Amino acid sequence: MADYLIKALAYDGQVRAYAAETTETVGEAQRRHYTWPTASAALGRTLTAGAMMGAMLKGDEKITIKVEGGGPIGVILVDANAHGEVRGYVTNPQTHFDLNKKGKLDVRRAVGTDGTLTVVKDLGLRENFSGQVPLVSGELGEDFTYYFAASEQVPSAVGVGVLVNPDNTILASGGFIIQLMPGTDEKVISEIENKISDTAPISDLIRQGLSPEEILANLLGEENVQILEKMAVRFECTCSKEKFASAMIGLGKQELRDMIEEDGQAEAVCHFCREKYHFSREDLEQMLEEAKG
């Protein structure tokens, strides 16, 4: 089944909830970046959170998530929008460690805990909204939970998980975000906390074949959940040869002359999707005519 997420309300509007299956999306990222299992889990968790946070936006609004934990994986960067499109990469995709003491992929060791989680929202205003919090875990689910509480003042529970096959492909990936609205009844809060603590890891639920709807039913009680919207999720990059050409023109005439004289051609590679764009001598000469300075 193709990836998708759902938006929902629960407990008569006291709770806002999102749940997503992202197995194919994270699988596409794994194929494009040749990530090893621990890196796949770290990138996949961030892509999943990004897809759900993007779903909180409207119209042409966009979000960028940056995780800098000081670990060997380097920086994780993810972009998402309000239409279920998400893209991302890690600095060192071939990062992997033995399983941790719980028998899980050691994402904390790869990401590190000495750094920050930064979220930048492009809401179409003059200035972007930016929030930054210190990493509290490095496992990422807890870090996004802390981000919502500290930066957006929204009490939330975030679960994200990725399971990887022995051949490095993605077996299961998904996540949920549950958020409490102002004035949520204490009894409701207690119920939700108990259900979350009694529920298996999100990636296990996806592997068992549970849909996003069934995941929210598990977490919140089927009788309490009102589904508002279902949205397709996919790995989608916004790069193009035209965009790279425009950036190269911006380098100036001397830089372009050097490319023509030294190599007679150029190749650009997108960080986000690894797509390669070739520029011939004729392309470069055309850019030279358009360049300034």
N, C-alpha and C positions, 0 to 999 in steps of 0.2 A: 504494500500500500504506500502511496506517495505521502511524504511528510506533510503534517499540518499541525496547527495549534487551534485551541479554542479559548474564547473569552467567556467568562461566566460571572454571575453573582450568586451569592449563597446567603442563607439565613436572613431572608427578606431584605437583602441589600446591605447587610452589615459587613459582608465580606466580598472582596473582589478577587477573582482567581483566574489563572492562566495555566494551561498544561499543553505540552508539545511533544510530538514524536519527531526526532531529527536524525534518524539513522541514515537516511540517504544523503541528507545535507552534509553531515559530518563525514560520511563516506566519500563524498565528492572532494571535500577539503583534504582528506587523507590521501586520496589518489593524486591530487594536484601538487601537494607539498611533500609527498613521500614521508609522512610523519611516522615515527616509531611509536609503539603503544603508549608510553607515558605522555609523550608530546600530543598524541591523538586525543587522549583523555583531557588534557589541559585545554587544548584548542577547542575540542568538542563541547566541553562544559561552558566555555565562554561564548561560543557560537550559539548554543542553546539559550543561554541567558539573554544574549543579544537579540535573538529572534523574538523572544517574549517581551523584552523591554521595547523593541521596535513596535510591537503591536499595541503598546500603550500610546503611541503617537498618532498624529492625524495627517492626512494629505501628503504633502511632500516633505514633511519633517524627517530628520535623520538623527541617528545616534552613533557615537563612536566610543568604544570601550577600550581602555588601555590598562593592561596589567603589567606592572614592573615590580617583581618580587625579589630581584637580586639573585635568583637561582640560575642554574645552567641552561634552562630553556630560553632565557633572555626575555624579550618583550613579547607579549601577546597583544595583537591589535585586531579588533573586530568592528566592522561597520554594519549597521542594519537600518531598515526603514519601516514605514507603516504598512508595507505591502507584503511582508513575509520574506523579503529578500535580505540575505545576509552573506557577508564575505569576511575572511580573516586569514591571518598567518601568524606564525611564531618565528622568532629570530633563528632558533636552532631546532629545526624539525626532527633531526635524528638524535633525540634525547630519550633515553630509556634507562630504567633502573629495575632491580629486583622488586618483587612485591613487598609491600610494607607488612607490619606485624599482623594486620587484619586480613592479609591475603588479597589486598587491593592494589591497584596501580598507585605508585607513590607520587601523586601529583604535587603534594606539599614540597617534597624534596626537589622536584623539577622546577616548580614556580619560585620557591623561596618564600620567606615570610618577612623579609626586611625591605619593605617597599610600599607601593600604593596601588589602589584601584581608582582610576580616573574615568569619569563619564562626562562626555560632552554632547549636548543636545543642540542641534541646529533646528530651531523652531521658526526660522524665517524672519526673525527679528534682527535688529541692528547688531546686537551682540548675542553670542551663543551662551546658553546656560552651561556651567561647568561645576561639577562636584567631585571632590577627591577625599578618599578616606585611607587610613593605613590598612594594610593587609592584616587580618587578625588570625588567619588560619593557613592560607596558601592552598586549601582544598577547593576554594572558589565559591561553593555554595554558601558557606558561612560568611564569606567575604561580601557577596552580593546582599545577603541578609543584613549585614552590618551597614553596608552602603545605604540601603533604603531607610534604615532607622536613623542613621547619623546625618545623612546628607539631605534626604527628602522628608524626614520626620514621618515616615509611614511604617508602622510595625508590620513586618513581613516575615514569611518563611520561604526560603528558596532552596529547592532541591534540583541538582543537575547531575547527570551521570552518563558514563560511556563505558561500554564493554567492547573489548577488542578481541578478534579471532587470532589464533596462532599464526596465521599468514599476514597479520597486520591490518586486515580489512576490519570494518566496523560491524560488530554483531548487533548492538542495540545502543540507542542514544535518545535521551529525552529529558524533560524537566518540568517543574511546576513553580509557580509563584503564587502565594496566598497572601493577601494584604487585608489588614483590618481597617475599616472605616472609623472615623471618630465616633466615640460613644458605643462601640461594640460591647455587648453584654458580657460580663465576666464569665458566665456559664458557657457561652459560645466559645470564648477564648480557651477555656479549660478543655472543652470537648475537642477542639481542633488540635491543641497541643498533645492530647492523649492519642488521637488517631494518627498524627504524624509520627509519634514515637513508636507506635505499634506497627507501622507500615514498612514493608521491605524497601530496600534502596530503589530509587526510581528506575535505574537501568535494568534491574531484575524484573520489575513490572513490565517494562517494554519488551524484554526478552520473552516473558511469559505470554505476550500477545495482547496485553491490555491496551486499549485505546486511550487517548487523552480524556475522553468522556468518562471512561471507567476508572481512570486514575483519580479524577476529581471526585467521583462517586465514592471511591475508597477513602479519600482523605476528608471529605466533608459530609458524606451521607447522601445517597442518591436523592432522597426526598427533599434535601435542602438546596440542591443545585439547580440554577436556571441558566441554561446555555444561551448566550447572546449572539455569538458569531463564530464561524469556522473559517479559517484562513490557511491557504496553502503556504508551505515554507520551502525555500530552496536556496542553494548556494548560487548567488548571482553577482557577477562583477560588473562594474560600470566602466571599465577601461576600454579604450579603443585606439586604433592607430592614429586617428585624428587628434586625440587628446595628447598622446605622446609627441606627435609632431609639433603641436602648439607649445608644449613644454620645451622641446628642443630649440624651437625658434627663439624662445625667451632666453636661451643661453647666450645669444649674441653671435655676430658674424664670425669673430675670431675662432670661437669654439667649433663652429660648423666648418670653417676652412680647415681646421686641424683634422677633423674627422675625414674630410674629403681627401686631404693630402696623405694622411697616415694610413687609412684603411680603404678609402673609396666606398665605404658602406658603413652601416651602423645597425645594431640590434638592441632593442629595448625589451626588458622583461618586467611584467607586472608583479609587484610584491604580493598582491592579494590572491592572484589566481595562477601565476606562473605562465600566463599566455605570453608568447614571444611575437614581436613585431619587427619585421625586417625593413630597412630603409636603404634603397639603392643609391648609387651616385647621383642619379637623376633626381631622386627624392630630396637628397641633401642639397643639391644645387638649387632646387626650387625653394627650399626653406631659406637658403642663403639670400635669395632675392627678396624674401619677405621679412628677413630679420633686420633689426635696428642695432646700431652701435657695433 
